Amino acid sequence: MPKKNKVAKNYKLEKFFKKNLFKIILLITFIGLVMANVMKNNNPNPNDGFLRITKSPWSGWSKQQPDDSVMEILPKKGEKIELIGLYNKDLYELEIINVDDNSIHLQIDGLSLKQGEGLKAKGINLRGCGLQKFVMTKGETVELNTCSMDMGVSWTLQY
């Protein structure tokens, strides 16, 4: 008798799958799309509102340069990000003045700023190392540099 009951259950299950196959495929597809969206949102992309800061130490005395380091943050109004210079000696505070849907307003003191067409220029403006107030729009890149000609740090900011 148990064998007959098992056959009946299998028949009912098979009938259920045949009747609801389209709904099952739709449900699996929907779950896959939801999972893909969740995975996308777990990978920060500078164009998704994250600020990516790449620190590039350099020296004019050596062909071999130190490795870059990268940090990504979700900027918040009033937040201060510490940018540490060579040998952990110099400290610069990048302050987030304001954040809206398409731009971020920043300020920093003591570094040179390259933005827009200025990114194409070679070298840095050694006289431009005062207070820098600037706005970045999504998808934009700017460069901050220590005011030195022999060794220093460049920070590339991508929003």
Buried (B, 14 or more C-beta within 10 A) or exposed (E): EEEEEEEEEEEEEEEEEEEEEEEEEEEEEEEEEEEEEEEEEEEBEBEEBBBBBBBBBBBEEEEEEBEEEEEEBEBEEEBEBEBEBBEEEBEBEBBBBEBEEEBBBBEBEBBBBBBEEBEEEEEBEEEBBEEBEBBBEBEBBBBBBBBBEEBBBBBBBBB
